[in-house]
Amino acid sequence: MKGTPLEKWLVFGFLCLFTLATIYPVLNVVSISLRTDNAFQSKSLSFLEFDEPFEDTNLNGTWDEGEKFTDENTNGRWDEGSSFASYVILFTETSFLKWAWNSFLITLVVTLTGVALASTSGYALSRFNFKGKQFGMISLMTTQMFPATMLLLPFFIILSKLGLIDSYLGLIIIYSSTALPFCIWQMKGYYDTIPPALEEAARLDGCSRFQAFYKVILPLSAPALVITALFSFMASWSEYVVAAVVLQDPELYTLPLGLKSFQASLATQWGLYAAGAIVVSIPVTVLFVALAKYLVSGLTLGSVKG
C-alpha cells in the first residue's frame, strides 16, 4: 500500500478498531454461553468468570447453602464461574439435536433444489433466445424488491389451500422460491462470461448439448455454483420468521424456532440461548472459510454481465 508511514498507521489502526468492533459481539456471546444463567448480568468486563470466593466449611470443594461468600457481582447470590455446563445441557437435556436434524434436512433440500434449478435455468437464459425471455428475467429481478415478510400472507393462504401448513414441504417451497431469483441471475451472469466456443468444440467432438453443459460448462462454473449453494443454504439455515408461521408443531421445529423456546415471558435461559447460537453459527463459518477461494470470483464474474 502506497502512502506515508502516518497514513499506513492510521489505516492499520482503523482496521484494528473495525476488527475489534466486529469480534466483540461474538466474544460476548461466547462469554455468556460459558456463564451460568444467573451470572448473565455480571458487571465484570472479563470474558471468563471464576467462582466467587466462599468459605468451604463443609470441605467438599463446592459452595453449599448457608456458606459465606464474597458477592463480587453484588446480586445477592453466589455465582459459579465459566463452564461448559450450558453446552452439556444443550445436547443432553433439550431437543437441540432434533432441531438440528430438521434444519439439516430442510437446508439440504433447499440447497440442492437451488443449485439444480438455478444452474439449468441460468444456462437457458444465457444461451438461448426465446419469446418472453426478457420479461421473465425482469420478473425474476422484480421479485427481489419485496421483502419475504411482505409475502408471508399470500404464501400462507396458498399453503393453507394446498394443505402444506405445518409441513417441511411448505417451508421448502417458500425458501426455494425466494432464493431462486438471485441464484438464477447469478448463474446467468457467470455463464455469459464463458465463451460459447468451448461448447461448440465439445459438440464437434461428439458431445450432445447436455453433455457439453455437464462436462464442460458446469466444471468451469464452480465458483458461481458455490455462491448459489451458499445463498440457498443461508436462506434456510437460520431463517426464523417464515418458519414460525409455517411450522406450529414443536416436533417439526428448526434450530431458530428451538432456540426461541429458551426465551420465556418471565425468564430466559441465556446460557442455553448463547450456547445454541454459537453452535448454529459454526456450520456457516466453516463453509465460508472452506469455500473462501470461490467467493470472490463467483460474485465478481457473475455480476459483470447480465
Summary of the structure (lengths in Angstrom):
residues: 306
radius of gyration: 25.9
end to end distance: 33.0
largest distance: 88.6
contacts: 869
relative contact order: 0.12
helix: 68%
strand: 1%
